[in-house]
């Protein structure tokens, strides 16, 4: 194995090592795939990231689903291949409702989620293509996924939520019940605490989709969990609440009752329509600012208790191992983080000139108040402009005009949130937490710009 | 291949037009596994709006909006709760009746678990199945090995997870006796309890097991790194 030195069997454990090795190999194949669609129109800027390359990667990873999609129509996922008029001003366009009343994206757009090559297809994750994202909302079909046992198809007419444990009146709610209760809509990011887990030791993945693609932002609509808890009546001494999903993992996490009463939402809608199956249809627990694993999908049960339940996901997983052998538990809040999405890894700047540096910043503790950008590896910083609305616990778009002179540069971004917390460097993180904590890497990301315009992931 | 002929496209559009599909929407008589197709309003043909969601409450009851009394939802019965209340806590709360021996556990493990986790619980990386044994004393090393034996703080979690989500291809299929037996076998092989074939686990003995890394976890001290303005 070429990566034996990079991923020593002992440090990564057999499963993680296999995962990391496959990952590096498959990304290499994807980027090296012959580009049949190369054309002058690309200007060399998005080298290697064409549709065919992505689909080839997807085929290698995803098994049959995409094969079917390709066979059925020569269109990217989520698009329909329509006739392209030589001159659209000289003939009628396609007819209204030919799409059946639910639109699809342009056949000229091919961005897709990218599956991280875990050994098991049932327990896997896919990453959001941040480089091509605009604004702050992630399209529902590109929201990152993390499943531990596949995606169940659940009929909302029979799905129920049971709330019990330390409450005065255990309650049962149908989906109709939940939709009749007072609702809220909030725009929040969800980030998997494993986002960046390949990047602790050395730069491993090449693209921002690989290094940062486990964060996405949607507008979520649902009923406040506090509404249900007040209806049921929480008993004195209640301190934790167990949330349980209806997937084959019957996923469980314990949540502090204060969080449940504060801003937790039982979401049935995402970006204005029913929540997507892979995001938890028909019902998902949303815990703004908490690590993604706690946002239990396909929610079926809530149990109030005076103690945490110590489920598998909050003991053997999602705990952060420190250099002294102790492990941090219930490290739930996602700390402030930012990343430049343009320019970013595996792109190639065509020539010196003007570029708008842009990216996203977010914090699980509130609003982003400042993002600074450095083009010299952190020696000097310039404040980027934040594009409103700047919302708490939400992706925040930043932009900074930049003139690339054609010399080497290292682009970095550094976020500050409303608590005053400033995003740390990787070496600051590693000094305290070592290299084995896996989760919660929120360090400053560095992109090296070579003299030929090549952008690469570096530790600087 | 897309059809350029406009008349053909028109014909297809008409043939599949929802306006002509009035017989749809009678979901009561046909078993459907997806949503009912849109219904149409008479005269205008507009899509009928969704029906207001129905409360499952038997009576409307007393409504006091200011105190979150909406008359919506209904009390859950003991039977409804116990049908899905499967979690097990470190103090043993939730452990069901039943028991299993180390010897029975070996049989059950070989049958249900060994294909993925290996006959010696060494894990099979190609399947993403982690090792269950070993690694004790390595957590502070440069290359720590995290297993049930070395890392998991509570035996209750082993019962809960095996019962809840294993085996991968038939989760939730093991009986309480089988889960107790498999737990006894894994913990016996780990040297955490006796590996005598007659060693038996049940609700009481399970709750008393002390795991090697029980004291290995600390509260989240963050923010621990990062500047502060």
Interface residues (C-beta under 8 A of the other chain):
Chain A: X8 X10 X11 X13 X14 X15 X17 X18 X19 X81 X82 X83 X92 X94 X95 X97 X98 X101 X118 X119 X120 X122 X123 X148 X149 X155 X162 X163 X164 X169 X170 X171 X172 X173 X174 X175 X176 X177 X179 X180 X181 X182 X227 X228 X230 X231 X242 X244 X248 X249 X250 X252 X300 X301 X303 X305 X307 X309 X310 X311 X312 X315 X316 X319 X321 X322 X323 X324 X325 X326 X327 X328 X329 X330 X331 X332 X333 X335 X336 X416 X420 X421 X422 X423 X424 X428 X429 X431 X432 X433 X436 X440
Chain B: X2 X3 X4 X6 X9 X10 X13 X17 X18 X33 X38 X52 X53 X54 X55 X56 X57 X67 X68 X69 X70 X72 X73 X74 X75 X76 X80 X81 X84 X85 X86 X87 X89 X90 X91 X123 X124 X125 X126 X127 X128 X129 X130 X131 X138 X139 X140 X142 X143 X144 X145 X146 X148 X151 X152 X153 X154 X156 X157 X160 X161 X164 X165 X168 X171 X172 X216 X217 X218 X219 X220 X221 X222 X223 X224 X225 X226 X227 X228 X229
